[in-house]
């Protein structure tokens, strides 16, 4: 650990780079070392020390940790540690060497590469398997947790360089045993990926996640947005009507059997979708292997390599080489993460002044908390109102969901048509991190 001497240390972690910052906290890439050459990158997420005295915010932060920590599955990001150190609540999470689905779609388009049908099917099958595990998870006593992610979108699906997809961000998940509850009449999630029942404030079940994942798959295959209108009101009306064009009318390459799977996931009535999302995963796996003998995680890995070339490997190496440089570059600004004034070896650490930096709001991956339209107002006059008072909840969905934990090198926001999936604009301005996909405001 001598190599860390003089570097900025938080507990057992060496801070490498800040990925995002908002009014509630920050996300960092950090390095953890130990005996016998133990060395790995992790993601640290914190709640700002000044907010630690507010029980509601602390409970919301710990709820996310509590839900995610119960899930141990190859297709769900792992929580490595939950703790409090010198007044700062934090989560340490698995660092994934790879890209989120948004960046894959953007870069593939920019380079003129279509995502193969079998690759799209494999990514969604992996994600469905992870969600199926979450939906049927139980606690240590064997009690069902009834977890529903309710914020599935391309931003919350990561693909590792080995081709394995992982679901991330359970920050606004519905689960038994949470310390906080969604206020009556409030709806959480990304507008363009909500199901008809979710957007109308009806019962939320695993079928809600299945619909959202179906939207993601539909958009991957159609190479266009599904519920994209000029206003949130029109988008609301489209989702309630569940107006979904046939995939084959947009992409003639889609086999009828594959289209049937997608459209069942997108059924308006939750009872008409697959009884559990794991069944959709099985159907997708069966189809892709019949459709393409090369289908599987290796094919996904090969496609990532084809799109990103050495970029993903180089990024991880850059993080390691940047260790110890955090806050030594003026452009990075100062951190509000309360840091130890000690190095790993007891020597002085580089100190950053306490403060904050507001990044402009990121409309691409923002989750929303909205008030459900009043029953007396039918679809034609429904109004979606963002609940600014629940900014803390929005933050929890932001910090992992905003591209989650990767410093993406591509210019995602400048990509041209066919407009890879992204979250909608919102009505109310809130402080939010910049998009880690570009590290730009």
Secondary structure, DSSP 8 states (H G I E B T S, - for coil): -GGGTTS-EETTEEEEEEEEE-SSEEEEEEEEE-GGG-EEEEEEEEE-GGGTT-HHHHHHHHHHHHHHHT---TTB--EEEEEEETTEEEEEEE--SEEEHHHHHHHHHHTT----HHHHHHHHHHHHHHHHHHHT-B-TT--B---B----SGGGEEEETTS-EEE---TT-B-TT-SS---TTEEEE-GGG--HHHHTT----HHHHHHHHHHHHHHHHHTS-SS--SSHHHHHHHHHHT----GGGT-TTS-HHHHHHHHHHT-SSGGGS-SSHHHHHHHHHHHHHHH-TT-SHHHHHHHHHHHHTTHHHHHHHHHHHTTT-TTSSGGG----S--BSB-TTSSB-----S---------SS--EEEE---TTS-GGG---EE-GGGHHHHHHHHHHHSSTT----S-GGG--TT--------SS------BTTTTB-
